[in-house]
Amino acid sequence: MVEKVELIDVSKCIGCRGCQIACKQWNQLPAGLTMNSGTYQNPPDLQANTWTLVRFREVSEKENGVEWLFWKDGCMHCTDATCVNLCPVGARVHLDWGAVGTDIEKCIGCQTCVVACPFGKPRYSEGSNKVYKCNLCTDRVENDLSPLCVKACPTGALKFGEKGKMIELAYRRAQELGGDASVYGDKFFGGTHIIYVLEKKVGFYSSLPAKPKVAASVIFWKELLKPFGAWEAGMGLASIAAASFSKRRRNISDNHRQNNSG
C-alpha cells in the first residue's frame, strides 16, 4: 500500500470531540466514569479505553488576551518506532502503509512501550494486563477508507492521504498561517504518520515534546536482557517500567496543573 499520513491542523480544531467519540464508537471502547476537574478536557489523559483525546489549554497573553487551544492527541505512529523496536514479544508491528499496529494477543503487559515511547502515548490496563493505543483504524484504511476520526471532523482539521501530499499541504498551511506556525512530526524518528500544523510555538502544546527522546535506561536494560527468553526479558522490563510509569504519571499530573494555570 501507499504510505499514508494523518494531518492535524490545530488552527481549525474547535474542540467538538467528534474525533474522540468516533474513535470510541468504531473501536468499541467502553466509557469510564470521570469527574469535572475544572477543564474542558475530559478524561484528563489518554487511557487504555481512550485512544484519542481532544486536549485543551487556556492561554493568557498580553497581546491576544485569553485564547483556547484545542488539539487531537494519540499515537504518533513513528517510522522508526521505539515500541516496535523494543517490544520483547513482537506485539507492536509496522503496517505496510506506515502505521504502527498492535497484535494485542501477543502483548504480555510488560509496559516497555509505555516507558519507552518518546511521546508518552501507550496506556496500560490492569484489568487485562495489556497495553493499548490508537491503531489509526487499520481495518478501515486497508479497505480504502479514512480513519473514522478524520471522517467525523466537521471543520477539516483532520485530513488523511498519501504521505508526500499531506506533508506538502502541512507546510503550505503553516506558511499561510505565518507567525509562529510550524509543522510537527515529520522530522522525528524517521518521520511520524501523524503530522501537526501548530499555530503557536510547540511549547504551548503540552502533549507534544519539543525534543522527544527515548529513555536511555530502557534501551540499556533491553540489551542486558537479550540472552533471556522473551517472557523473562518482558518481566525484567516490566519492573523497570513500573517505577518509570509512576514517575511519568506524576510528571503528567504536574504538567496538567501548570498548563491549566497558564
Secondary structure, DSSP 8 states (H G I E B T S, - for coil): ---EEEEEEGGG-----HHHHHHHHHTT---------SSS-SSSS-BTTBS-EEEEEEEEETTTEEEEEEEEE----BTT-HHHHH-TT--EEE-TTS-EEE-TTT-----HHHHH-TT---EEETTTTEEE-----HHHHTTT---HHHHH-SSS-EEEEEHHHHHHHHHHHHHHH-TT-EEESTTSTT-BSEEEEESS-GGG-TTS-SS----HHHHHHHHHTTTS-HHHHHHHHHHHHHHHHHHHHHHHHHHHHHHHH-
